[in-house]
Amino acid sequence: MQFEPNSSFQRILQESTLRLNSQYNYGTGFFVAPGFVLTCKHVIGESHIGSYIKANWNGKEVAAKVVSFLENDDIALLSVDLVNHPCVFLDKQEVEIGQRLYTYGYPRRNEMEIVDLQNLRAYQIKVVYLL
């Protein structure tokens, strides 16, 4: 799948993606409902429920409050005081071995980008088994 720089798909991804910075780490978050952001637990580090981390969305800095997290599943839910934004939809469909995957966001301190994992050289992901 080729991504055009100004494609509507990329525009929606940009508008539903936030850059997150905690005192422990940085990373990507996605709006999954109005005012709610899903990210990885390692992005918020040792932040506790009720604490705030910095978020940047659409060129604006906003405070993101830690609502919940699952340590063992590396997932965290944050809330922000924003509601007029697109959201990504979570799918129940399971990933299959050999399926082509993409990442989008702020990997390794880079600016926002789409990365086709099939073409990555430095950080290849190989699915060995599925739970």
N, C-alpha and C positions, 0 to 999 in steps of 0.2 A: 504494500500500500504506500503510495507516494503522498507526502504532505506538501501542499502548496503553502507558501508563506502567508498568504492572505485568505486561506480557505476558511469557510464558515466553521468547520470542525475545529481548526486551530483557534479561531476567535472565541468559540465557546469554552475551550479548554483554558485559554488565558483568563477569561472572565470568571471562571469558577475555581481558579487556583490562587492560593496565597503563599507568600514566602514567610516562613516562621523563624523567629530567633528567640531562643531562651538563653539563660545564662549558661546553659550546659551544651547546647547544640543548635543546629539550624536545619531547616528542611522545608518540605512541601506540605501543604494542607489543601483539602478540597471541600467546597461547600456541598454538603449532602442534604441540607434542609435550610430553610430561611434562618439565618443567624447561627447555624451550627457547622463546624469544621471538623473533618476527620483527618487524623494524621497518625504517625507512628509514635509509640511511647518513647522511643529513644530520642526523638526530636525534643520532647519536653524534659528529658533527663529526670532529675530528682524533684522537679516541680511537683507541688502537692495540689490536691483538689482545692479550688478556691483561689489559687495563685494566678497571676497574669504573666503572659509572655507577649513579646512584640510580634505583630503581624503586619505585613504590607500587602495591600490589595489595590490594584488599579492606581498605583502611585500614591496611595494614602496609607499612613501608618495608623493602625488601630490596635487596641488592647484585646487580647484573646484570653478568656478565662478558662482554666482547666476545669471541666465539668466531671469527667470520669476517665478512667483508663484501665486497661487489662495488661498487667505487667508481662504475663507469660505469652500473650498473643501479640505483643508489640503494637498496641493500638490505643489511641487516645481521642477523646471527644472534647472539643473546645467550643465556647460560645463567643460570639462577637455582636456588637451593637449595629448590625447591618442586616437589611432584609431585601433590598432591591438588587439581587444578584442571581445569576443562573446557578443551578445545582447540577451535580453529576448524579447519575442514577446507579445504584449498586445492583449488580446482577447476580442471580443465584447460579448461573451456569458455571460449571467447574472448568478449570484450565486443564487442557489435555497435553500429554507429553508430545513434544514436537510442535505444539501450537506456536505461532508467531506472536510475540509479545512486544509491547511498547511501554516506555515510561515517559512521563511528562512532568516537568517541574524544575526543581533546583538541585540537581545532583552535584555533589563535590564542589560546592560554592560557585557553580556556574550560574550564568544568567538563565532565565526561563528558556527551555528548549525542549524539542521533541527528540527522542533518541530511539532509533530502531534497534532493538537489542540484537537483531540478527547481524547488524553491521558494526556493532561495538567490538573493539579490539582489546581494550584495557579491562573492562569489567563485564565479561560475558556471564550470562546466567544460564545454567544448565539445569533443567528439571530432571532429577534422577528418579524421584518417586512422588506420589501424591498421597496425602493423608486421607 
